[in-house]
Amino acid sequence: MESRRARRARAVTITVILVGLLIAGAWIAQGGDNSQTAAVHENASKHDNDRPRFTDASSRRSRAHLAEPNTREGRLTLARSRIKHVVFLIKENRTFDHMFGRLRRADGATTGETCDGTTVRLKRAGDNVPDILHSFSAGIVAINGGEMNCFDSLYGGTNLESYVQYHEADIPNYWSYAKRFSLADRFFSSVYGPTTVEHLWTMAGQSDRFVDVERVYQGGVGKQGEFCKDRQELMWSFRKLSQAESHDAYKLEEASDVSQLAERFWTERWPCTDMTVLQDLLEEQGVSWKYYRGGSIHQKAAIKMIRHIRLGPMWKKVVPNKQFDADVQRGRLPRVSWLLPPSGLTDHPSNDSICQGENWTVKRLNLLMRSRYWKSTAVILTWDDFGGFYDHVPPPHVDLYGMGPRVPAIILSPWARSGYVDHHTYDFSSVLKTIEELHRLPSLGERDAQADAMWRSFDFDQDPLPPLILEERQCRA
């Protein structure tokens, strides 16, 4: 026979169930008032960009109306159906604040702090600007342990040459791209600098410990940047470090002590390496690619450092940049392209006019947008290093190589989110990760394995954006 205590417990249980059903019924009758749930999601959305540097791609929120919502594969299936070609277009030596610091929707600055703590206004930049030291060491010094206030201590920038920026009227076409398509305002250079090392990261997601080019090009005519064909050339590199040494080197970078860093942990090496690059993975999967090499010796040097490419059959896919136009016009554009500009049109300070460099970019993009490729293409337009110019956002210190200061990145595609500013943290490894996910490729190393692909900047359910055909500007002689 059931005891009094058991009957009471059963009655309480039934009461709880009935109350729960009544509450649920009232909630349904009111149309499901989910204000608390909505508030939670709104709060999560607001703080979406405050998460740690790298996040698990499968945890990201996706659009609710996708065929397979909230799944990584669902988003990738759509991406693979929309994007058939990726063009990685790399200009030179500009920071985000220098180019887009005045764009209101983005995280920009119009003032900067100097090494003595003084706040100065960022003056208007000219068409030609000085070439400020932007080496690996210079990047560490300028960042100053995250204070972002010692750009005025760099060679060539001691009279505040680093503290300049463009207005929209100075680079109107770059701004037009940024406003029509997607702009990433937390896209960092992969390393502290300079060009050659950064370009290794655009292919490999690493540099095989190489950090600086201060000892290359010593052999004179005929021996400039030949690397795998010239054992006389040397580059600075980290030597192989123990875990304890890596910890000490990291602390020296935080302290901005570049002299001790170089003295204790750097060595000189012949810059010829057989590290795996993205081109290798593409070859293995039968994905077409070309490297439209630049005219700058520092740009060309990086691809010449990869021994099995420079001295092997893949070298036939490393072609002059002028071949890009012909390939687009003749229907020969590969699935993945690296596109580097010719010398004098790279946007590199001192010798290059920003107006002429912008015009070169506009010509290439106009050609692409008028072609049959536009409907299935994503262009990632970025700049390879900070060029010595001021930026106010401290880069994440993820390893001994960087990240370096922010550089602009614009994502142009019919599927780019129009007028969108992507505040998520990226670097060149994120471009590699995007291509890897698009073609089901493995990671190259730790940095790209941990990086997020750039899918936040796309909306594959929107009506495709039309081409944005721009007029070239009249540049001063």
CORQUI-V776649 format. One record per residue. N is the residue number from 1. RES is the residue in one small letter. SS is DSSP state (h for helix, s for strand, l for the rest). D_LAST is the distance of its C-alpha to the last C-alpha in whole Angstrom. Layout:
N,RES,SS,D_LAST
N,RES,SS,D_LAST
//
This chain:
1,m,l,105
2,e,l,101
3,s,l,101
4,r,h,100
5,r,h,97
6,a,h,96
7,r,h,97
8,r,h,95
9,a,h,92
10,r,h,92
11,a,h,92
12,v,h,89
13,t,h,87
14,i,h,88
15,t,h,87
16,v,h,83
17,i,h,83
18,l,h,84
19,v,h,82
20,g,h,79
21,l,h,79
22,l,h,79
23,i,h,76
24,a,h,74
25,g,h,76
26,a,h,75
27,w,h,71
28,i,h,71
29,a,h,73
30,q,l,70
31,g,l,67
32,g,l,67
33,d,l,65
34,n,l,63
35,s,h,61
36,q,h,62
37,t,h,60
38,a,h,57
39,a,h,57
40,v,h,57
41,h,h,54
42,e,h,52
43,n,h,52
44,a,h,52
45,s,h,48
46,k,h,47
47,h,l,48
48,d,h,47
49,n,h,44
50,d,h,46
51,r,l,47
52,p,l,47
53,r,l,44
54,f,l,46
55,t,l,48
56,d,l,50
57,a,h,48
58,s,h,52
59,s,h,52
60,r,l,49
61,r,l,50
62,s,l,49
63,r,l,49
64,a,l,53
65,h,l,53
66,l,l,52
67,a,l,54
68,e,l,55
69,p,l,54
70,n,l,54
71,t,l,54
72,r,h,51
73,e,h,52
74,g,h,52
75,r,h,48
76,l,h,47
77,t,h,49
78,l,h,47
79,a,h,44
80,r,h,45
81,s,h,45
82,r,h,42
83,i,l,39
84,k,l,39
85,h,s,36
86,v,s,34
87,v,s,30
88,f,s,30
89,l,s,26
90,i,s,25
91,k,s,21
92,e,l,21
93,n,l,22
94,r,l,22
95,t,l,25
96,f,h,26
97,d,h,26
98,h,h,23
99,m,h,22
100,f,h,25
101,g,l,27
102,r,l,27
103,l,l,28
104,r,l,31
105,r,l,33
106,a,l,32
107,d,l,34
108,g,l,31
109,a,l,31
110,t,l,29
111,t,s,30
112,g,s,31
113,e,s,34
114,t,l,34
115,c,l,36
116,d,l,38
117,g,l,39
118,t,l,36
119,t,s,35
120,v,s,31
121,r,s,29
122,l,l,26
123,k,s,23
124,r,s,20
125,a,l,17
126,g,l,13
127,d,l,11
128,n,l,11
129,v,l,15
130,p,l,17
131,d,l,19
132,i,l,23
133,l,l,26
134,h,l,27
135,s,l,30
136,f,h,33
137,s,h,35
138,a,h,32
139,g,h,32
140,i,h,36
141,v,h,35
142,a,h,33
143,i,h,35
144,n,h,38
145,g,h,41
146,g,h,40
147,e,l,39
148,m,l,35
149,n,l,35
150,c,l,34
151,f,h,30
152,d,h,30
153,s,h,32
154,l,l,29
155,y,l,28
156,g,l,24
157,g,l,25
158,t,l,28
159,n,l,26
160,l,l,26
161,e,l,22
162,s,l,24
163,y,l,25
164,v,s,22
165,q,s,21
166,y,l,19
167,h,l,20
168,e,l,21
169,a,l,18
170,d,l,15
171,i,l,16
172,p,h,18
173,n,h,19
174,y,h,20
175,w,h,23
176,s,h,24
177,y,h,25
178,a,h,27
179,k,h,28
180,r,h,29
181,f,l,31
182,s,s,32
183,l,s,31
184,a,s,32
185,d,l,32
186,r,l,35
187,f,s,33
188,f,s,33
189,s,l,31
190,s,l,35
191,v,l,35
192,y,l,33
193,g,l,30
194,p,l,29
195,t,h,27
196,t,h,29
197,v,h,32
198,e,h,31
199,h,h,30
200,l,h,34
201,w,h,35
202,t,h,33
203,m,h,35
204,a,h,39
205,g,l,39
206,q,l,40
207,s,l,38
208,d,l,42
209,r,l,42
210,f,s,38
211,v,s,36
212,d,s,34
213,v,l,32
214,e,l,32
215,r,l,34
216,v,l,33
217,y,l,31
218,q,l,33
219,g,l,34
220,g,l,31
221,v,l,30
222,g,l,32
223,k,l,33
224,q,l,30
225,g,l,31
226,e,l,33
227,f,h,36
228,c,h,39
229,k,h,38
230,d,l,38
231,r,l,41
232,q,l,39
233,e,l,37
234,l,l,38
235,m,s,37
236,w,s,38
237,s,s,41
238,f,s,43
239,r,l,47
240,k,l,49
241,l,l,51
242,s,l,54
243,q,h,54
244,a,h,55
245,e,h,52
246,s,h,50
247,h,h,51
248,d,h,50
249,a,h,47
250,y,h,46
251,k,h,48
252,l,h,45
253,e,h,42
254,e,h,44
255,a,l,44
256,s,l,41
257,d,l,42
258,v,h,40
259,s,h,42
260,q,h,45
261,l,h,44
262,a,h,42
263,e,h,45
264,r,h,48
265,f,h,46
266,w,s,43
267,t,s,44
268,e,s,42
269,r,s,42
270,w,l,41
271,p,l,38
272,c,l,40
273,t,s,42
274,d,l,44
275,m,l,43
276,t,l,43
277,v,l,40
278,l,h,40
279,q,h,39
280,d,h,43
281,l,h,44
282,l,h,42
283,e,h,44
284,e,h,47
285,q,h,47
286,g,l,46
287,v,l,43
288,s,l,40
289,w,s,37
290,k,s,33
291,y,s,31
292,y,s,28
293,r,s,26
294,g,l,23
295,g,l,21
296,s,l,21
297,i,h,24
298,h,h,26
299,q,h,25
300,k,h,27
301,a,h,30
302,a,h,32
303,i,h,33
304,k,h,34
305,m,l,36
306,i,s,38
307,r,h,41
308,h,h,42
309,i,h,39
310,r,h,37
311,l,l,41
312,g,l,42
313,p,h,42
314,m,h,40
315,w,h,37
316,k,h,37
317,k,h,35
318,v,s,32
319,v,s,30
320,p,s,26
321,n,l,24
322,k,l,23
323,q,h,27
324,f,h,27
325,d,h,25
326,a,h,28
327,d,h,31
328,v,h,30
329,q,h,30
330,r,l,33
331,g,l,35
332,r,l,35
333,l,l,34
334,p,l,36
335,r,l,37
336,v,s,35
337,s,s,32
338,w,s,30
339,l,s,26
340,l,s,23
341,p,l,20
342,p,l,18
343,s,l,17
344,g,l,13
345,l,l,14
346,t,l,17
347,d,l,16
348,h,l,17
349,p,l,16
350,s,l,14
351,n,l,13
352,d,l,12
353,s,l,9
354,i,h,12
355,c,h,10
356,q,h,10
357,g,h,13
358,e,h,15
359,n,h,14
360,w,h,15
361,t,h,18
362,v,h,19
363,k,h,19
364,r,h,22
365,l,h,24
366,n,h,23
367,l,h,25
368,l,h,27
369,m,h,28
370,r,h,29
371,s,l,31
372,r,l,35
373,y,l,34
374,w,h,33
375,k,h,36
376,s,h,37
377,t,s,34
378,a,s,33
379,v,s,30
380,i,s,30
381,l,s,26
382,t,s,26
383,w,s,24
384,d,l,26
385,d,l,27
386,f,l,26
387,g,l,23
388,g,l,25
389,f,l,24
390,y,l,27
391,d,l,29
392,h,l,33
393,v,l,35
394,p,l,37
395,p,l,37
396,p,l,40
397,h,l,42
398,v,l,43
399,d,s,44
400,l,l,43
401,y,l,39
402,g,s,38
403,m,l,37
404,g,l,34
405,p,l,31
406,r,s,30
407,v,l,27
408,p,l,26
409,a,s,28
410,i,s,28
411,i,s,31
412,l,s,30
413,s,s,33
414,p,l,35
415,w,l,37
416,a,s,35
417,r,l,37
418,s,l,35
419,g,l,33
420,y,s,35
421,v,s,34
422,d,s,36
423,h,l,38
424,h,l,39
425,t,l,39
426,y,s,37
427,d,l,35
428,f,h,34
429,s,h,38
430,s,h,38
431,v,h,36
432,l,h,38
433,k,h,41
434,t,h,40
435,i,h,39
436,e,h,43
437,e,h,45
438,l,h,43
439,h,l,45
440,r,l,48
441,l,l,46
442,p,l,48
443,s,l,46
444,l,l,44
445,g,l,46
446,e,h,46
447,r,h,43
448,d,h,42
449,a,h,46
450,q,h,46
451,a,l,43
452,d,l,43
453,a,l,41
454,m,l,38
455,w,h,41
456,r,h,41
457,s,h,37
458,f,s,39
459,d,l,41
460,f,l,43
461,d,l,45
462,q,l,43
463,d,l,41
464,p,l,38
465,l,l,35
466,p,l,33
467,p,l,30
468,l,l,27
469,i,l,24
470,l,l,21
471,e,l,18
472,e,l,15
473,r,l,12
474,q,l,9
475,c,l,6
476,r,l,4
477,a,l,0
//
